[in-house]
Amino acid sequence: MKAERRDESVFGTPAAIAAQVEAQIRVRLGGQVSDLRVVVRGDGMALQGHSRTHHAKQLAQHVAMEATELPILANEIQVA
């Protein structure tokens, strides 16, 4: 089934969606991802930030998938 364009009145503004996803990632992962930013782009989102482990990067992605129906277009969390 192809994703349909989201209606802001039902799903919230892009900024509100991003803030909600960021908050949920912070609650679930604590400080494992620093400089976290979720960017809503069209019909999806990108995760940005820094992590010390690939595991934390992957966990952030799973939390984001649980938080909203928007697909993740890119996980740009850098591991260092």
Residue pairs with C-beta under 8 A, 6 or more apart in sequence:
3 43
3 69
3 71
5 43
6 43
6 70
8 14
11 17
11 68
11 69
12 20
14 40
15 40
17 38
17 40
17 45
17 68
17 70
18 37
18 38
18 39
18 40
18 45
19 38
20 67
20 68
21 38
21 45
21 63
21 64
21 67
21 68
22 36
22 37
22 38
24 63
24 64
24 66
24 67
25 33
25 36
25 38
25 47
25 60
25 63
25 64
25 67
26 33
26 36
28 59
28 63
29 56
29 59
29 60
29 63
32 51
32 52
32 53
32 56
32 59
32 60
33 49
33 50
33 51
33 56
33 57
33 60
33 77
34 49
34 50
34 51
35 48
35 49
35 50
36 47
36 48
36 49
36 60
36 77
37 47
37 48
37 49
38 45
38 46
38 47
38 48
38 64
39 45
39 46
39 48
40 70
41 73
43 70
43 71
44 70
44 71
44 72
44 73
45 64
45 68
45 70
45 71
45 72
45 73
46 72
46 73
46 74
46 75
46 76
47 60
47 61
47 64
47 72
47 74
47 75
47 76
47 77
48 76
48 77
49 60
49 77
49 78
50 77
50 78
50 79
50 80
51 57
51 60
51 77
51 78
51 79
51 80
52 79
52 80
53 79
54 79
56 77
57 75
57 77
57 79
60 75
60 77
61 72
61 75
64 72
65 72
